[in-house]
Amino acid sequence: MEDTLGKRIVYHRKRIQMTQDQLAEKLGITAQAISKWENDQSCPDIVLLPQLAEVFGISTDALLGHKPRQEVHQAEIVEDENEPDGIHLQKNNWEFHWDSGRQDAIGFALWVLIAGVLYLLSRIYTWDVSLWDILWPTALIMLGGVGMFGRLSFFRISCILFGGFALLNKLGIFSLKNDKSLFWAVLIILFGCSLLADALKKPKKRKIHLHSKNKKSRSDYQSDDNAFTYHARFGETAVPVLVPNLTRGDIQVNFGEYTIDLTQVGAFAPDCRLDASCSFGELRILVPKTCKVIPSSTASFAEFAIRGTPNPNHAAEILLDAGVNFGEITVEYV
């Protein structure tokens, strides 16, 4: 809905809990003139704008809807999601783009290639080694090497060291034929130390950042003269509801922090009903004190709370049906 001068006058008049008659008396005009302003049938005289802004406790620019110039930030370079991974030719230059999802396939291909080359050399130079003697040490080396991408693991390092040592021993480059029991004892100790080191290593703290620019973020707000719907996920937004006469609202949010502001609603119908659903997130519903919320809530591993109280002589009521799972819904009177 369009944000007009009349809508701003309605909002700020209700914010300071002032009637049309009281505002008219402050300005020295009739209540009918205030009504015409709020319905956008006429505009205040220019000489009344500073006085009107002073009554509301805001600036004239804020009353007229003038927003300060936003700071221009440096453009962010975003990786093109459609750009293919792997090796490709661009501007006559070969470029390599590493895709972590392909590391297993690349590791397997390298293992087969290295094992094949070594077995071919063993046949050419008549090394006393079988294909199996080449396969399992190279498999250990590739298992450790590929697994090192993205994180340091002492177990992976042990796989590389043991695989390399075993391969050199099988090829006769470094031989330990006298006492193989010593070899296996060192192997067991090496793997035991690596497992203990990985277990004692301080884990990294993982933080989940939810931002509206996330490619998975979804937000859909629709409204007419007496109803609105807001469905969102993976975001962090605040939505002002600008409805002249609210009868029904539907809110469904997941994975994020959201605020629904009902303080700018023109009026609440006698049978006004609000359905709110929140899963794995936080939802704040801002309600004017002139309206009382009558809640009916269901919560699973979650919290539903009401902060503040409405005015004793509240003018309207909202029937709130709230469902929250692994999250929080809070109603705040403002």
N, C-alpha and C positions, 0 to 999 in steps of 0.2 A: 504494500500500500504506500502511496506517495506521502512523503513527510512534508506537510504544508505548515504554514505559519499558524493556521487554526488548530492543527493537531498539537503543535508545540505549546500553544496557549492552554489547551485542555490539559495536557500532561503536567505542566508546571503549576497550574491552578490546583489540580488535585494533589500534586506532590506536597504543597504547603497547606493542604486541607482547607481550602477557601472556596466558598460558594460564589456563584455568578453575582449575586447581590452584593456580597462583601467586596469582591473585586471592583464592581462598578462604583461602590461608595468610595473606595480608595482613590479611584481615578476621576471621580466627579462626573460620571456618565451614567447612562441607563443600563439595566441588566439586559435589555433587548439588544443593545449594541454589542455587549460581550457575546451574546448568543450568536449573533451574525458573524462575529470574528471566528468563533470556534467552528462554525459550520461553513467557513470559507465563502460566506456570502458578501463580506466586505472586509476591509483591512483597517487596522488602527491608523489614526492620523500620525504623521511622522513625529510630531511634537510629543506624542504620548508614548513612543517607543522607549526612550530612556527611563521614563517613570514606570512603565510596565516591567522593564527589565530589573529595575531596582526593587520593585515589589517581589519579584520572583527570586531575587538574589543572584542573578546571572548577568552576564554582559549582553550588550545589544547585539553583538555578533552571534552569540549563542542563541539568542531569541530569534534572529533572522535565519539561523541555520548555516551561518558561515563557518567553515571548518578551516583550521590553520593548515598551511602548506605542509605536506608530508615530506619528511626527509628522504631524499633519493639515495638508496643504497647501491653499492656496487653490484653489478650483475653477477649472478651465481652461475658458474659453469656446471651444467648438468650433463651427465653421461647419457648419450643417446641409447635408449633401450633397444632400438631396432638394429643397432650396429652389430654385425655378426662377430662372434668370438672366434678365436683360432688365428691362423696365419692367413693374411690376405694382402693383396697388392694395392697400394694407394699412393697415387702421385709418383709412380715408378719406384717406390720404396717398399720393401717388405716390412710389415709390422706384425708383432705378435701380441694377441690379447688373451690373457690367461683367464680361463673360466674354471673356478674351483669345482664346479660340478663335473668337469671332465677329467679331473686328476686321476681317478681310478682307471679310466679307460687308457689315458696316456701312460700311467705306470705299468699297466698290463702289457701294452704294446712295446714299451721299452724293455720290459723283462724278457719277452719273447725274442726281441731283436738281439739283446746282449747275450742271452743264453744260446741262441743260434750261432752267433759269431764265435763265441768261445768254443762251442762244440765243433764248428768247422775248423778252427785253428787246432783243436786237439787231434782231429783226423789228419790235418796236413803235417803237423809236427810230431805225430804219433805219441801224444801224451797218454800216460796210463791213467785215464780218467773216463768214467761212464757219463752218459747223459744225465742220469739222476744226480751224480756228484756235482754237476753244474747247475741243475735246475733249483734245488732247494736252497743253496747259499745265495744265489742271485735273487730268489724270491724273497728271502729275508732282507736283503739289501734294499730292494725296491719297496717292500712293505714299510721299512723304516724311513726311507727317503721321501716317499710320497706323503706319508703321514706327518712329516715335519712341516709341511706347508700350513701356515696359519697359527701354529702353536708349537711350543717347545716341549718335547717329551723325552725323558731319560730312557724310557722303555724303547722308544723308536731309535734312539742313539745306540742302545745296546744291540738292537737287531742289526743295525748297520755294521757295528764293530764285529759282532760275532759272525755275521754272514761274510764279511770281507775276510776275516781270519780263516774261516772254514774253507772259503774258495781258494785262498792262497795255499792252504795246507793240501787241498785236493790236487791243485795244479803242481805241487812240489816246489813252489817258490819259498814257502816257509813250512817246514816240516816239524811235526811233533809226534813222531811215531814211537818213541821210546816209552812214553807213559801217557796213554790216552785217558786214564782215570783222572790224572791231574787236569787235563783239558776239560773234562766234563765238570769237575769240581769248580774250576774257575768260571765256567759257563753258568752254573747254577747260582754262584755268589753274585756274578755280574747282573743277572736278571733279577735276583732278589733285591739288590741295592737299587736297581732302576725302578722297580715297582714301589719300593718304600719311598723313594724320592718323589715320584709322581703323587703318591698318596699324601705326603706331607707338604707338598707345594701349595702355597697360598693361592686359593682360587681368585680369579679376577671378579670384581664386582660388576654385575651386569645391570644396566639401567635401561628401562624401557621408555623411549621418548615418543610421545604421541603428539603429532603435529598435523595441522590441517593440510599441509602441503604433501603429506605422505601420499604416494600413488594409490594406496588402498583406501584413502579417506573418501567417504561418501556423505553428502549432506543435501537434504531436500526439504525445503520449506515452502508451503503453499497456504494461501489464506483467501477468504472472501469476506463478505460483510459480517458474518456471524460464526465463522468456524476457521480453524487452522489445523494443519498437520505438519509435524516435523519429525523426519526420520534421519538418523545420522549414525555413523560409526567411525572409529579411528580418527577422532578429531578433538578439538578444544575450541569451542565457539560459544558466543553469547548472542541470543536471538531476542530482539524486542518484538512483541506481538502487538501489531497495530490493527485492531479490529474494532469497529464502531459498537457492535452489540454482540458480545461473545456468548454463544450457546453451547459450543462443544469444541474440545481440543484433543488431539491425538499425538502423543509424544512417544517415540521409540528410539532409544539411544543405546549404543554398545561400545565398549572399549574407548573411553575418552572422558573428558570433563566438559560438561555442558551447562549452560544457564539459560533458562526461559524466563523472560521478563514480562510479567503481566501488568506492570504498573502503568503502561501506556494504553491499556484497553479503555475504550470510551465508556462502555457500560457492560454489566454482567446480567444476563437473562436470569429470570427466577429459577429456571431448571438447568442452569449452567453445569455442565459435566466435563471433567477432565480425566482422560485415561493416560497414565504415564507408566512406561516400562523401561527399566534400566538393567543392563547386564554387564558385569565386569567394567564398571565405570562409576562416575559421580554425576548426579543431576541435581541442580539447584533450581527451584521454582520461586521466583520473587513475586509476592502478592501484596497489593496495597492493603493498608490496615482498614480501609473502608469495606473490605470484603473478608468474610470468614470461610475458612476451608474446613469441610467436613470429610475427613479421610476414611478410606477403607483400604487397608494395605495387607499385602502378603510378602514375606521376606524369607529368602533361603540363603543362609550364610551371609547376611547383609544387614543393613541398618536403614530404618526410616525414622526421620526426626522432623520436629516442627520447632522453629526458633522464633521467639517473639509471640505477641498476642495481638488479635485484631481490636479495633475500637469497640467499646461496649455497645454503641449505637451503630453497628455496622449496617451498611445499606444493602448488601448482597451476600450470597453464599455460593460456594463452589463445591460440588460433590466430586471428590478426588478418589479415583480408583487406581492405586499405585501397586505395581509389582516390581520387585527388585531381587536380583540374584547375583551374589558375589559382587556387591557394589553398595551404593548409598544414594538415597533420595532425600533431599532436605527441602522443606518448605520454609521460606523466610518472609516474615512480614516486614515491609519497609515503608 
